[in-house]
């Protein structure tokens, strides 16, 4: 690879570098790759990957959804209460969720208000045709199922954001089409959670893919990129 042509206003610029790293999602890398490269199996396989729609739902309450032990703490809004963490469940259409007012208070805690639950509905195929109101009510019912005491609280606000293409669809047999970070083009590398790494399509997977890409780029120098803790690979 000798250069990267990028738009610059009404004109174009050519970026020239020794090494190129494309950190993209599935739709992004499919748009970026030159059509001529599809003759190479590594790149052609990327076009066999499909991105799924997702719906992200935020729900604000007049109390604290994940505070299950203390009814008084649950119903007050003078201070935050509940579980400060990213949560996972196999019993809802959203696999991961969090109370942003607790897990990211600098951005989302509001004095006099309660939980701001954020849930990600994925795959989002059945939800994209639904109205935002119906999606929010569906998410609310599942939050009530997970935290029955939250039925004592009132939903005060909601927001729904739909993405037509987001994570790659993890259908059986698709894993073999995920590319390694090192490609047949000697100075062109890939990163992104859709590439080969041990996690699902996620922030953690994207981080590991970046470390593996760095290792592939630095391989000729003999330098070893160390993954530690959660990001050990």
ZADO-1210 file (C-alpha; in nm, 4 decimals, padded with zeros to 6 digits):
<atoms>
<atom x="00.0000" y="00.0000" z="00.0000" code="UNK" pos="1"/>
<atom x="00.1488" y="00.3330" z="-00.1083" code="UNK" pos="2"/>
<atom x="-00.1047" y="00.5876" z="00.0135" code="UNK" pos="3"/>
<atom x="-00.4545" y="00.6620" z="00.1415" code="UNK" pos="4"/>
<atom x="-00.6775" y="00.9018" z="-00.0499" code="UNK" pos="5"/>
<atom x="-00.9073" y="01.0989" z="00.1838" code="UNK" pos="6"/>
<atom x="-01.1630" y="01.3708" z="00.1228" code="UNK" pos="7"/>
<atom x="-01.0727" y="01.7236" z="00.2328" code="UNK" pos="8"/>
<atom x="-01.3616" y="01.9584" z="00.1767" code="UNK" pos="9"/>
<atom x="-01.4192" y="01.9704" z="-00.1953" code="UNK" pos="10"/>
<atom x="-01.0747" y="01.8296" z="-00.2635" code="UNK" pos="11"/>
<atom x="-00.8716" y="01.5234" z="-00.1750" code="UNK" pos="12"/>
<atom x="-00.5490" y="01.4573" z="00.0146" code="UNK" pos="13"/>
<atom x="-00.3162" y="01.1595" z="-00.0119" code="UNK" pos="14"/>
<atom x="-00.1825" y="01.0318" z="00.3202" code="UNK" pos="15"/>
<atom x="00.1510" y="00.8547" z="00.2828" code="UNK" pos="16"/>
<atom x="00.2885" y="00.6394" z="00.5652" code="UNK" pos="17"/>
<atom x="00.5092" y="00.3392" z="00.6299" code="UNK" pos="18"/>
<atom x="00.2233" y="00.1392" z="00.7868" code="UNK" pos="19"/>
<atom x="-00.1556" y="00.1674" z="00.7667" code="UNK" pos="20"/>
<atom x="-00.3995" y="00.0457" z="01.0331" code="UNK" pos="21"/>
<atom x="-00.7739" y="00.0353" z="00.9636" code="UNK" pos="22"/>
<atom x="-00.9679" y="00.0362" z="01.2923" code="UNK" pos="23"/>
<atom x="-01.3268" y="00.0000" z="01.1724" code="UNK" pos="24"/>
<atom x="-01.6534" y="-00.1789" z="01.2286" code="UNK" pos="25"/>
<atom x="-01.7879" y="-00.4210" z="00.9686" code="UNK" pos="26"/>
<atom x="-01.9737" y="-00.1645" z="00.7523" code="UNK" pos="27"/>
<atom x="-01.6760" y="00.0709" z="00.7714" code="UNK" pos="28"/>
<atom x="-01.4130" y="-00.1785" z="00.6560" code="UNK" pos="29"/>
<atom x="-01.6413" y="-00.3048" z="00.3803" code="UNK" pos="30"/>
<atom x="-01.6653" y="00.0511" z="00.2443" code="UNK" pos="31"/>
<atom x="-01.2935" y="00.1211" z="00.2870" code="UNK" pos="32"/>
<atom x="-01.1325" y="-00.1768" z="00.1143" code="UNK" pos="33"/>
<atom x="-01.0412" y="-00.1324" z="-00.2546" code="UNK" pos="34"/>
<atom x="-01.2546" y="-00.3580" z="-00.4775" code="UNK" pos="35"/>
<atom x="-00.9370" y="-00.5046" z="-00.6271" code="UNK" pos="36"/>
<atom x="-00.8396" y="-00.6495" z="-00.2894" code="UNK" pos="37"/>
<atom x="-01.1433" y="-00.8761" z="-00.2895" code="UNK" pos="38"/>
<atom x="-00.9412" y="-01.1174" z="-00.5030" code="UNK" pos="39"/>
<atom x="-00.7565" y="-01.1989" z="-00.1793" code="UNK" pos="40"/>
<atom x="-00.9457" y="-01.4468" z="00.0393" code="UNK" pos="41"/>
<atom x="-00.8759" y="-01.2570" z="00.3634" code="UNK" pos="42"/>
<atom x="-01.0538" y="-00.9496" z="00.2346" code="UNK" pos="43"/>
<atom x="-01.3290" y="-01.1298" z="00.0436" code="UNK" pos="44"/>
<atom x="-01.4245" y="-01.3123" z="00.3646" code="UNK" pos="45"/>
<atom x="-01.4954" y="-00.9789" z="00.5332" code="UNK" pos="46"/>
<atom x="-01.7867" y="-00.9278" z="00.2941" code="UNK" pos="47"/>
<atom x="-01.9435" y="-01.2493" z="00.4262" code="UNK" pos="48"/>
<atom x="-01.9816" y="-01.0824" z="00.7667" code="UNK" pos="49"/>
<atom x="-02.3148" y="-00.9151" z="00.8332" code="UNK" pos="50"/>
<atom x="-02.3811" y="-00.6286" z="01.0740" code="UNK" pos="51"/>
<atom x="-02.6891" y="-00.6401" z="01.2942" code="UNK" pos="52"/>
<atom x="-02.9149" y="-00.3508" z="01.3915" code="UNK" pos="53"/>
<atom x="-02.9220" y="-00.2410" z="01.7552" code="UNK" pos="54"/>
<atom x="-03.1474" y="-00.0180" z="01.9606" code="UNK" pos="55"/>
<atom x="-03.0024" y="00.1684" z="02.2581" code="UNK" pos="56"/>
<atom x="-03.2600" y="00.2749" z="02.5151" code="UNK" pos="57"/>
<atom x="-03.2157" y="00.5209" z="02.8022" code="UNK" pos="58"/>
<atom x="-03.4774" y="00.5344" z="03.0781" code="UNK" pos="59"/>
<atom x="-03.4805" y="00.7937" z="03.3586" code="UNK" pos="60"/>
<atom x="-03.6627" y="00.7192" z="03.6861" code="UNK" pos="61"/>
<atom x="-03.7664" y="00.9062" z="04.0003" code="UNK" pos="62"/>
<atom x="-03.5649" y="00.6634" z="04.2160" code="UNK" pos="63"/>
<atom x="-03.2953" y="00.3961" z="04.2001" code="UNK" pos="64"/>
<atom x="-03.3737" y="00.0854" z="03.9974" code="UNK" pos="65"/>
<atom x="-03.0916" y="-00.1404" z="04.1176" code="UNK" pos="66"/>
<atom x="-03.1301" y="-00.0576" z="04.4890" code="UNK" pos="67"/>
<atom x="-03.3053" y="-00.3785" z="04.5968" code="UNK" pos="68"/>
<atom x="-03.2434" y="-00.3877" z="04.9733" code="UNK" pos="69"/>
<atom x="-03.3473" y="-00.0503" z="05.1133" code="UNK" pos="70"/>
<atom x="-03.6877" y="00.0869" z="05.0042" code="UNK" pos="71"/>
<atom x="-03.6158" y="00.4293" z="05.1522" code="UNK" pos="72"/>
<atom x="-03.2867" y="00.4574" z="04.9631" code="UNK" pos="73"/>
<atom x="-03.4590" y="00.3363" z="04.6457" code="UNK" pos="74"/>
<atom x="-03.7269" y="00.6067" z="04.6525" code="UNK" pos="75"/>
<atom x="-03.5176" y="00.9113" z="04.7493" code="UNK" pos="76"/>
<atom x="-03.3241" y="01.1292" z="04.5024" code="UNK" pos="77"/>
<atom x="-03.0931" y="01.3146" z="04.7414" code="UNK" pos="78"/>
<atom x="-02.8044" y="01.0800" z="04.6649" code="UNK" pos="79"/>
<atom x="-02.7311" y="00.7893" z="04.4320" code="UNK" pos="80"/>
<atom x="-02.7998" y="00.4304" z="04.5401" code="UNK" pos="81"/>
<atom x="-02.7775" y="00.0890" z="04.3773" code="UNK" pos="82"/>
<atom x="-02.5284" y="-00.1153" z="04.1752" code="UNK" pos="83"/>
<atom x="-02.2387" y="00.0811" z="04.0281" code="UNK" pos="84"/>
<atom x="-02.1262" y="-00.1521" z="03.7505" code="UNK" pos="85"/>
<atom x="-02.1872" y="-00.2771" z="03.3982" code="UNK" pos="86"/>
<atom x="-02.4384" y="-00.5607" z="03.4291" code="UNK" pos="87"/>
<atom x="-02.5181" y="-00.8634" z="03.2140" code="UNK" pos="88"/>
<atom x="-02.8266" y="-01.0825" z="03.1938" code="UNK" pos="89"/>
<atom x="-02.9387" y="-01.3858" z="02.9968" code="UNK" pos="90"/>
<atom x="-03.3023" y="-01.3157" z="03.0897" code="UNK" pos="91"/>
<atom x="-03.3667" y="-01.0073" z="02.8772" code="UNK" pos="92"/>
<atom x="-03.3395" y="-00.8928" z="02.5166" code="UNK" pos="93"/>
<atom x="-03.0526" y="-00.6677" z="02.6252" code="UNK" pos="94"/>
<atom x="-02.7431" y="-00.8661" z="02.7202" code="UNK" pos="95"/>
<atom x="-02.5697" y="-00.5730" z="02.8898" code="UNK" pos="96"/>
<atom x="-02.7008" y="-00.2702" z="03.0760" code="UNK" pos="97"/>
<atom x="-02.6035" y="-00.0167" z="03.3401" code="UNK" pos="98"/>
<atom x="-02.7330" y="00.2701" z="03.5517" code="UNK" pos="99"/>
<atom x="-02.5378" y="00.5567" z="03.3952" code="UNK" pos="100"/>
<atom x="-02.6162" y="00.7845" z="03.6880" code="UNK" pos="101"/>
<atom x="-02.4088" y="00.5456" z="03.8997" code="UNK" pos="102"/>
<atom x="-02.1480" y="00.4089" z="03.6593" code="UNK" pos="103"/>
<atom x="-02.0777" y="00.7429" z="03.4874" code="UNK" pos="104"/>
<atom x="-02.2012" y="01.0084" z="03.7320" code="UNK" pos="105"/>
<atom x="-01.9913" y="01.2953" z="03.5951" code="UNK" pos="106"/>
<atom x="-02.1917" y="01.2855" z="03.2730" code="UNK" pos="107"/>
<atom x="-02.5272" y="01.1405" z="03.3744" code="UNK" pos="108"/>
<atom x="-02.6057" y="01.1977" z="03.7432" code="UNK" pos="109"/>
<atom x="-02.8603" y="01.4753" z="03.7905" code="UNK" pos="110"/>
<atom x="-02.9458" y="01.6199" z="04.1343" code="UNK" pos="111"/>
<atom x="-03.3093" y="01.5553" z="04.2167" code="UNK" pos="112"/>
<atom x="-03.3361" y="01.2716" z="03.9644" code="UNK" pos="113"/>
<atom x="-03.2834" y="00.8960" z="03.9907" code="UNK" pos="114"/>
<atom x="-03.1497" y="00.6151" z="03.7756" code="UNK" pos="115"/>
<atom x="-03.0670" y="00.6581" z="03.4094" code="UNK" pos="116"/>
<atom x="-03.0792" y="00.2999" z="03.2876" code="UNK" pos="117"/>
<atom x="-02.9169" y="00.2295" z="02.9524" code="UNK" pos="118"/>
<atom x="-02.9886" y="-00.1004" z="02.7781" code="UNK" pos="119"/>
<atom x="-02.8743" y="-00.2217" z="02.4368" code="UNK" pos="120"/>
<atom x="-03.1220" y="-00.4386" z="02.2464" code="UNK" pos="121"/>
<atom x="-02.9243" y="-00.6623" z="02.0125" code="UNK" pos="122"/>
<atom x="-02.9791" y="-00.8171" z="01.7689" code="UNK" pos="123"/>
<atom x="-03.2256" y="-00.5379" z="01.7085" code="UNK" pos="124"/>
<atom x="-03.4098" y="-00.6818" z="01.4067" code="UNK" pos="125"/>
<atom x="-03.7503" y="-00.7112" z="01.5789" code="UNK" pos="126"/>
<atom x="-03.7221" y="-00.3644" z="01.7349" code="UNK" pos="127"/>
<atom x="-03.6243" y="-00.1449" z="01.4398" code="UNK" pos="128"/>
<atom x="-03.9805" y="-00.1425" z="01.2937" code="UNK" pos="129"/>
<atom x="-04.1318" y="-00.0576" z="01.6350" code="UNK" pos="130"/>
<atom x="-04.2054" y="00.2946" z="01.7550" code="UNK" pos="131"/>
<atom x="-03.9720" y="00.4490" z="02.0115" code="UNK" pos="132"/>
<atom x="-04.2549" y="00.4450" z="02.2655" code="UNK" pos="133"/>
<atom x="-04.3138" y="00.0722" z="02.2174" code="UNK" pos="134"/>
<atom x="-03.9407" y="-00.0026" z="02.2399" code="UNK" pos="135"/>
<atom x="-03.9109" y="00.1970" z="02.5620" code="UNK" pos="136"/>
<atom x="-04.2105" y="00.0184" z="02.7131" code="UNK" pos="137"/>
<atom x="-04.0643" y="-00.3193" z="02.6149" code="UNK" pos="138"/>
<atom x="-03.7324" y="-00.2326" z="02.7814" code="UNK" pos="139"/>
<atom x="-03.9172" y="-00.0985" z="03.0867" code="UNK" pos="140"/>
<atom x="-04.1100" y="-00.4237" z="03.1298" code="UNK" pos="141"/>
<atom x="-03.7899" y="-00.6264" z="03.1147" code="UNK" pos="142"/>
<atom x="-03.6235" y="-00.3985" z="03.3708" code="UNK" pos="143"/>
<atom x="-03.9243" y="-00.4567" z="03.5952" code="UNK" pos="144"/>
<atom x="-03.8813" y="-00.8321" z="03.5470" code="UNK" pos="145"/>
<atom x="-03.5144" y="-00.8143" z="03.6468" code="UNK" pos="146"/>
<atom x="-03.5716" y="-00.5705" z="03.9348" code="UNK" pos="147"/>
<atom x="-03.9300" y="-00.6202" z="04.0606" code="UNK" pos="148"/>
<atom x="-03.8944" y="-00.3444" z="04.3199" code="UNK" pos="149"/>
<atom x="-03.8458" y="-00.0944" z="04.0358" code="UNK" pos="150"/>
<atom x="-04.2212" y="-00.1176" z="03.9756" code="UNK" pos="151"/>
<atom x="-04.2529" y="00.1209" z="04.2696" code="UNK" pos="152"/>
<atom x="-04.0757" y="00.3884" z="04.0629" code="UNK" pos="153"/>
<atom x="-04.2043" y="00.6118" z="03.7829" code="UNK" pos="154"/>
<atom x="-04.0447" y="00.6425" z="03.4398" code="UNK" pos="155"/>
<atom x="-03.9919" y="01.0170" z="03.3869" code="UNK" pos="156"/>
<atom x="-03.8097" y="01.0273" z="03.0508" code="UNK" pos="157"/>
<atom x="-03.6804" y="00.7993" z="02.7776" code="UNK" pos="158"/>
<atom x="-03.4759" y="00.8113" z="02.4585" code="UNK" pos="159"/>
<atom x="-03.4223" y="00.5514" z="02.1852" code="UNK" pos="160"/>
<atom x="-03.1411" y="00.5455" z="01.9280" code="UNK" pos="161"/>
<atom x="-03.1556" y="00.2902" z="01.6454" code="UNK" pos="162"/>
<atom x="-02.8547" y="00.1863" z="01.4384" code="UNK" pos="163"/>
<atom x="-02.9261" y="-00.0061" z="01.1210" code="UNK" pos="164"/>
<atom x="-02.5764" y="-00.1615" z="01.1197" code="UNK" pos="165"/>
<atom x="-02.3649" y="-00.2094" z="01.4288" code="UNK" pos="166"/>
<atom x="-02.2127" y="-00.5278" z="01.5723" code="UNK" pos="167"/>
<atom x="-02.1412" y="-00.8185" z="01.3408" code="UNK" pos="168"/>
<atom x="-02.3996" y="-01.0968" z="01.3458" code="UNK" pos="169"/>
<atom x="-02.2565" y="-01.3929" z="01.5346" code="UNK" pos="170"/>
<atom x="-02.4266" y="-01.6684" z="01.3379" code="UNK" pos="171"/>
<atom x="-02.2951" y="-02.0262" z="01.3538" code="UNK" pos="172"/>
<atom x="-02.0079" y="-02.0828" z="01.1130" code="UNK" pos="173"/>
<atom x="-01.9239" y="-01.7140" z="01.0676" code="UNK" pos="174"/>
<atom x="-01.6188" y="-01.7083" z="01.2953" code="UNK" pos="175"/>
<atom x="-01.3945" y="-01.8462" z="01.0205" code="UNK" pos="176"/>
<atom x="-01.4542" y="-01.5315" z="00.8135" code="UNK" pos="177"/>
<atom x="-01.3192" y="-01.2946" z="01.0791" code="UNK" pos="178"/>
<atom x="-00.9765" y="-01.1738" z="00.9610" code="UNK" pos="179"/>
<atom x="-00.6532" y="-01.1679" z="01.1555" code="UNK" pos="180"/>
<atom x="-00.4985" y="-00.8289" z="01.2250" code="UNK" pos="181"/>
<atom x="-00.2095" y="-00.9088" z="00.9888" code="UNK" pos="182"/>
<atom x="-00.3225" y="-00.9115" z="00.6252" code="UNK" pos="183"/>
<atom x="-00.1738" y="-01.0282" z="00.2918" code="UNK" pos="184"/>
<atom x="-00.0844" y="-00.6634" z="00.2224" code="UNK" pos="185"/>
<atom x="00.2478" y="-00.6288" z="00.4032" code="UNK" pos="186"/>
<atom x="00.1989" y="-00.2781" z="00.5459" code="UNK" pos="187"/>
<atom x="-00.1802" y="-00.2847" z="00.5949" code="UNK" pos="188"/>
<atom x="-00.3292" y="-00.4062" z="00.9234" code="UNK" pos="189"/>
<atom x="-00.6772" y="-00.4422" z="01.0704" code="UNK" pos="190"/>
<atom x="-00.8242" y="-00.3690" z="01.4121" code="UNK" pos="191"/>
<atom x="-01.1791" y="-00.3795" z="01.5406" code="UNK" pos="192"/>
<atom x="-01.3797" y="-00.6208" z="01.7502" code="UNK" pos="193"/>
<atom x="-01.4974" y="-00.8063" z="01.4379" code="UNK" pos="194"/>
<atom x="-01.1375" y="-00.9236" z="01.3772" code="UNK" pos="195"/>
<atom x="-01.0001" y="-01.2436" z="01.5288" code="UNK" pos="196"/>
<atom x="-00.9832" y="-01.2177" z="01.9092" code="UNK" pos="197"/>
<atom x="-01.1251" y="-01.4198" z="02.1961" code="UNK" pos="198"/>
<atom x="-01.4034" y="-01.1810" z="02.3032" code="UNK" pos="199"/>
<atom x="-01.7389" y="-01.1136" z="02.1425" code="UNK" pos="200"/>
<atom x="-01.7953" y="-00.7958" z="01.9425" code="UNK" pos="201"/>
<atom x="-01.7457" y="-00.5531" z="02.2308" code="UNK" pos="202"/>
<atom x="-01.5302" y="-00.2733" z="02.3723" code="UNK" pos="203"/>
<atom x="-01.3102" y="-00.5359" z="02.5357" code="UNK" pos="204"/>
<atom x="-01.2771" y="-00.7218" z="02.2073" code="UNK" pos="205"/>
<atom x="-01.1889" y="-00.3997" z="02.0256" code="UNK" pos="206"/>
<atom x="-00.9186" y="-00.3227" z="02.2830" code="UNK" pos="207"/>
<atom x="-00.7634" y="-00.6683" z="02.2466" code="UNK" pos="208"/>
<atom x="-00.7747" y="-00.6404" z="01.8675" code="UNK" pos="209"/>
<atom x="-00.5807" y="-00.3153" z="01.8925" code="UNK" pos="210"/>
<atom x="-00.3137" y="-00.4780" z="02.1072" code="UNK" pos="211"/>
<atom x="-00.2887" y="-00.7695" z="01.8659" code="UNK" pos="212"/>
<atom x="-00.2621" y="-00.5279" z="01.5736" code="UNK" pos="213"/>
<atom x="00.0179" y="-00.3422" z="01.7517" code="UNK" pos="214"/>
<atom x="00.1964" y="-00.6727" z="01.8081" code="UNK" pos="215"/>
<atom x="00.1640" y="-00.7612" z="01.4389" code="UNK" pos="216"/>
<atom x="00.2967" y="-00.4201" z="01.3313" code="UNK" pos="217"/>
<atom x="00.5929" y="-00.4396" z="01.5718" code="UNK" pos="218"/>
<atom x="00.6714" y="-00.8049" z="01.5015" code="UNK" pos="219"/>
<atom x="00.9666" y="-00.7254" z="01.2714" code="UNK" pos="220"/>
<atom x="01.1318" y="-00.5246" z="01.5530" code="UNK" pos="221"/>
<atom x="01.1156" y="-00.8117" z="01.8002" code="UNK" pos="222"/>
<atom x="00.9139" y="-00.5994" z="02.0455" code="UNK" pos="223"/>
<atom x="00.6446" y="-00.7910" z="02.2365" code="UNK" pos="224"/>
<atom x="00.3170" y="-00.6169" z="02.3218" code="UNK" pos="225"/>
<atom x="00.2015" y="-00.7470" z="02.6603" code="UNK" pos="226"/>
<atom x="-00.1654" y="-00.7902" z="02.7332" code="UNK" pos="227"/>
<atom x="-00.2444" y="-00.7823" z="03.1060" code="UNK" pos="228"/>
<atom x="-00.5505" y="-00.8385" z="03.3218" code="UNK" pos="229"/>
<atom x="-00.8771" y="-00.8343" z="03.1300" code="UNK" pos="230"/>
<atom x="-00.6880" y="-00.7678" z="02.8080" code="UNK" pos="231"/>
<atom x="-00.4456" y="-01.0577" z="02.8373" code="UNK" pos="232"/>
<atom x="-00.4307" y="-01.2649" z="02.5185" code="UNK" pos="233"/>
</atoms>
